[in-house]
């Protein structure tokens, strides 16, 4: 235990002698913790928690694909309106 206290006192003395290094080290640790917390919060909210819908296994992502192109493209607002019109009875609900 005495060795730990001596090491802590030595570390504090060293940081007091070079305040610039101490400031940079503290800012780096704080920034790293903030980024880590933010990334975890986003991943937790999007991937780890279940979606707030009654039957998430029935969700479907709609996209358009043009002939000869391997990539899917996003819907335009007009396409979205076509899907959500009352004449379409395929989906129980649509959101975008």
C-alpha positions, 0 to 999 in steps of 0.5 A: 500500500505504501508503494501505491501511495509513493507512486501516486505522489510521484505521478502528481509531482510529475504532472505538476512540473509539466502542466501542459502535458497534464492538460493534454492528457486529461483532455485526451482522456475526456474526449476519448470517454465522450466519443466512446459513450456517444458511439455506444449510445447510438449503437445501443439505441439503433441496434441493441434495443428492440424497435418500438413496434408490435411485430418487428419481424414483419418490417420491410425496407423498400427501395428501388433498383434500376435495370442493369444497376446493382445498387438500390436507391432511396425512394423519392417523396413522390414514390413514397406517396404512391405507396402510402395512398389509400388504394394500396392495401399491401401494407398495414402502415408505412412510415418514412 
